Amino acid sequence: MNKGIAFTIGTLSLAALLLQASPALSQSISPSPTFYHDVQPILEKHCQNCHRPGEMAFPLITYNQAAPRARVIAESAVSKKMPPWLADPNYGRFANDPSLTMDEIKLLSTWAKSGAHAGNPRDMKPAPHMTNGWNISAPDDVIEMPKAITLARKGDIDYTYEIVPTHFREDRWVQMAELRPTSRDHVHHGVVYIRPPDSKWLRKAPVGVPFTEDTLTDEQGRREAQWTDSDILLVYAPGSSPVILNSGMAKLIPAGSDLVIQMHYMAMGDAASDRPAIGLVFAKQQPKQRVLTLQLTNDHFVIPPHADDYRVEARGSLPNDATLLGFFPHMHWRGKKFEYNIIHPDGRIEPLLKVRWDFEWQLTYQLTEPRPLKAGTVLQAVAWYDNSSGNPHNPDPNQEVRWGDQTYDEMMVGFFDVAVSADVDKWKYFMRGGNVPVH
């Protein structure tokens, strides 16, 4: 991930609630629940975003798909392994929390124990509409990489970029956006940047063909592959959600812009290629607020060998008013936990989000109630790392670990989305008081 425009303080850069069962609902659970009457609505609400054809998990659409897995479904629900949600329920409320209620967990368990009966198909309720191949509404436009990226069977794979012109003749306000890799298992992460026509970023790089930092022939281009102030359209990682913004909010792709797609792949021992596509749903009318993706980043840490709870922090103050919408933390295999806080003027720390880190489920956390924040508000991100032998994912507990691109290195990035006035871009937002840049 590139080091983007950032807040700074000192040497650091700022670059589900499980519902309790109600007695009335608990008493309504049948001793012999059925798939069509009881189980299918739960699967539709909580599971089928991932458990359907074309997604990352086996489908759970029909009775014949779900019934053989009834015991596994129940055990995953009781253990709260599924659906995945890593936020501490004591801090914050999140609109995309897929957690099951205690009654839903009890119902799935009872269904499995009582024989996983089908019931009457006439009890089946109309399924919610899902766009085939997408987790957003049917896209108004789909932008594909012109050329697929060939992936090595083994070894490190350098960050791969591809610049794709949008050919937009007018500004486009994007309310939904989704990145769809064709070789999802090989993807560590992807970031899609918006390069407006007046940007000088990577202007000597090829357009429409994959390239890496090492394949660029000029030193300036190689430096530019490591840093950008361009706005981010979206970030993709295993488990992350697509961009879905409320009415009146959107991201701006100016007329004539290019999309710069940065992909980080992992070799998986097989021959593969990937050709991501980006689906876009445009706002139906001019939004009142523009959404910016910002980040809190610390890239100067050194995690000692065998440290099992190493703390890394980043903080900074907002240069102007903004409405906080949600969070997306990012670490690698040694990640342990991550939190976002507000540090009040009196020193009081207000937790906004605390998550248990799981590299396989890099989730997005969208606030149920967006949080207005005044200029000068200090945001803090804190990450903990486990570099000990007790971490089963640790590549080598004997090594010092620093910031780096590969998964055996580490990162500390706390992405967060804010809404600002529609006429404010990232550069204008970072002008303190409207005319002084934040350094």
Residue, then its C-alpha position, 0 to 999 in steps of 0.5 A: m500500500n502506498k504511503g498517502i497524504a498524511f497527518t503528522i504528530g512527532t515522528l508518526s503519520l496519520a496517513a457486533l453487538l450480539l442481541q440478547a434473546s428476548p423471552a417472547l421470541s425465545q418462546s416462539i422457536s418451534p421445537s422442530p424448526t424447518f429450513y423453509h420457514d425458519v432457517q432460510p431467512i437467517l441464511e439470507k440475512h447473515c450468510q449468503n453474501c459470501h455463501r452463494p455461487g461466485e463468492m468465496a464460500f460454498p453456497l447455502i442457497t437451497y435446502n440440498q446445499a444447507a441440510p448436509r452441513a446443518r451440524v457445521i452451520a450450528e457449530s459455527a453459529v454457537s462458537k460465533k466463528m460464523p458469520p465472521w465479526l471481530a469487533d469487541p461488542n463493548y465499543g461502537r455500533f456498526a451497520n454492517d454487523p452480521s452477528l446472529t442473535m442468541d435466538e437465531i443461534k438457538l434456532l440453527s442449533t435446534w434445527a440441526k439436532s432435530g433432523a434438519h427438516a425441510g418443511n413446506p416449500r410454500d413457507m419460503k419467503p421471496a429471496p432478497h435481490m442480489t446482483n449476480g456476480w456483484n455485492i453491489s447493485a447492478p453496476d452502471d459501468v464496469i472497468e476491467m484491466p485491459k490485460a491480465i496479470t500473470l502470477a508466479r508459482k512461487g516466491d515473492i510477487d512485487y506490487t503490480y500496477e495497471i493504469v486504466p483510463t476511465h474515458f469519463r467526459e464528465d465528473r462521475w459521483v460514485q455511490m457504490a464500488e466493488l473490486r472483483p479479482t478473478s483469482r481471489d485466492h492469490v490476492h493479499h490486497g488491492v487498492v484503486y486510486i483515482r488519478p485526475p487529469d492534472s496529476k503528474w503521478l506515474r505519468k511515465a508509466p505504461v498505460g493498459v499493461p501491468f508493471t512493477e516498480d522494478t520495471l519502471t526505467d526512471e528513478q522518479g517513477r520508481r519513487e512514485a510507485q511507493w507514495t501518492d497523494s491521490d484519492i482512494l476509490l476503494v481498498y480490497a482485502p479478504g473479507s472487506s466490504p465494497v463501497i456502499l455509501n448512504s444517499g447524499m454521499a459519494k466519491l468523485i472521479p473527475a472527468g478524464s481521470d484514470l484508475v490506478i489499480q495496485m494489486h498485491y499477490m501471493a504465490m500459491g504454488d499453481a499457475a494463475s493469472d488475474r484480471p480484476a474488474i471494478g463495478l461502479v454505481f453512480a449517484k442519481q443526483q449531485p451529492k451534498q457530501r464527498v467521501l474521502t478515504l484517509q489513513l493513520t499510518n506508522d511505518h517506523f516500527v521495529i518489532p523485536p524477536h519473540a515479542d508477543d504484545y508489541r504496541v505501535e501507535a499513530r495519531g494526528s488531528l483533523p485539520n477541518d470538520a468532517t463526519l466519521l463514517g467507518f474504519f478498515p484496519h490493515m496488518h499482516w500475519r503478526g497482527k494481534k489486535f487493532e483499535y481506533n480512539i479519540i483522544h480528548p483535550d483532557g487526555r481522556i481516551e474514547p474507544l471507537l473500535k477494538v478488533r481481534w485481528d484475523f488476516e483471513w478476515q480483514l473486515t470493514y466496520q461501518l458506523t451505524e450513526p456517523r460521528p461528526l468531528k470538529a477540526g482539531t479532533v485527535l484520532q489515534a490508531v493502536a496496533w499490537y503484534d505477536n512475533s512469538s512462537g505462540n502465533p501459529h501464523n508467524p513466519d519466523p519468531n527469531q526475526e526483527v520485523r519492520w514495515g514492508d510490502q510482503t506478508y512476512d513483513e508487517m504494516m500498520v495502516g488504519f484506513f478511515d472514511v470521512a464525509v466532507s462538503a461536496d466541493v472539498d477535495k483531499w488537498k483542500y481538506f488538508m489545508r488547516g483553516g482553509n489555507v495552511p497545509v498540514h505537514 
